[in-house]
Amino acid sequence: MMNPRTFPAEWRPALLAGLFAALVPSLHARSWLVDLGPNNTADGEVTPSGTPAINPGNGSTGVADANGNYWNNVVGAGGTGGPVAMSYLRLVDTTNASTNIGLTLGPNWKSNGYQNGGLDNPDPAKLGNFAITKATRDYQPRSGQALQSPPFRHPGQCGC
């Protein structure tokens, strides 16, 4: 006869797993897409359309791309794409959910676009979700320490 306060040894792993699953919130991987570059008719446009919210906040247009993903758009004041130091405080993930992840650009960043080598016809077989023309037409060449991400923090630790 089984003691009502104990469980057979073979049940313990399943019970512990069930208890763990009940107590730990579900975790899932998140992805962020960032279009770096100008927003003007000569060299590039935000992805996929619309006007980004410049500093502070996020640069999401609120419109999904052809793959159903949402992008953050990093452009300089006046749509020129730099050189202005700026911070995007709450990037959106690919589902358009706001996050506590931020992105900071230093004063030395530069951008360029399709007049100077931007990729006009991206191949989805090679680039997957990155094969969005408005994202590949314009770009940010590396120029010193122009791009950095602040330390990641758990949302409960953020004072935002």
C-alpha positions, 0 to 999 in steps of 0.5 A: 500500500502506498503512503499518501505522502510519497509518490513512487520513485518513477513518478518523481521526474514527471512531477518535478517537470510538471511543477517546473513548467507550472512555475516558470513562465514560458520562454521563447526566442525573440528576433529583431530586424533593423534597417540601417540607412537613409530615408530619402528618394535618392538612397533608401526608404524605411522598411517596409513603408511609412515614416519611422519614429526618430529619437526617442522610441522605436523606428517601427512603421507598424507595417509588416514586410512581405514575410510578415515580419516587422522592422526597426528603422534607424535613420538620421535627423531629416532622413539623411542617415547620420552623422547624429548620435541617437538612441532607439529605446524600445525596439520591436521584435519581428511580431511588432511587440515592443521590448526593453531592448535599445540600440544606440548609435554614436556620432560617427555613423554613416549610411549609403544606399542604392546609388552607391552599391545597395542590393536592389534584388535580394535573393530569398534563397540566399538571404531568407527573411533578410531579402527585403529590398527596402532593407538591402538597398540602403546600408550603414558602412562601419565607421569607427564605433558607430553602433552599440547595444546597451547591456541587456536587462531583464524587463523587471530590472529596467526603470522604463 
